[in-house]
Amino acid sequence: MPHLWFENTGGWEAQRLRSAELDLSAASLPATTETQSGAQVARLLRVGAEGAQAWALIAPAGSNIRVNGRRVTAGLRALADRDEIRAGERRFFFSAESIAEVVPFPGALRPIFCGRCRLPIATGDPAVCCPGCGIWHHQGGPEKRLCWTYAPACSCCDFQTHLSAELKWVPEEDNPR
């Protein structure tokens, strides 16, 4: 699940992009002089089907919103991993990085088979969707299949299978963009 990084008094803080859109002046982000009035600064939108990792930024006409130093002149910009977004003096970073986490398997129109044991995953069973390749794996449930954590890497790619809640990338002051 992608994240939006924002500067806070103690450094950088990440907010998971759980819903399909986020207003950058949302109350969940610390208020600044640009956002205290409640005026919309810009919005992030997930583009495509549910769960898609494509995101776009929509900026109001005539705003000074910038992505990687360039003004969003047409009011719309597709976002890529680690893009810097500036809204006045406020800085954000969009991160497409996801964390492997155990969630109830949402189900699908057709059966989905575990990437490791090749058995079907039942709707609602604990499972992990690999952030690297998108392949689902069992992780618990009635049969106690621990397919995700069985080996140090995903069965289909080299993504590490630890269940750490830490992001690998954090914005730095010397960001090259």
Secondary structure, 3 states (H helix, E strand, C coil): CCEEEEEECCEEEEEECCCCEEECCCCCCCCCCCCCCCCCCCEEEEECCCCCCEEEEECCCCCCEEECCEECCCCEEEECCCEEEEECCEEEEEECCCCCCCEECCCCCCCCECCCCCCECCCCCEEEECCCCCCEEECECCCCECCHHHCCECCCCCCECCCCCCCCCCCCCCCCC
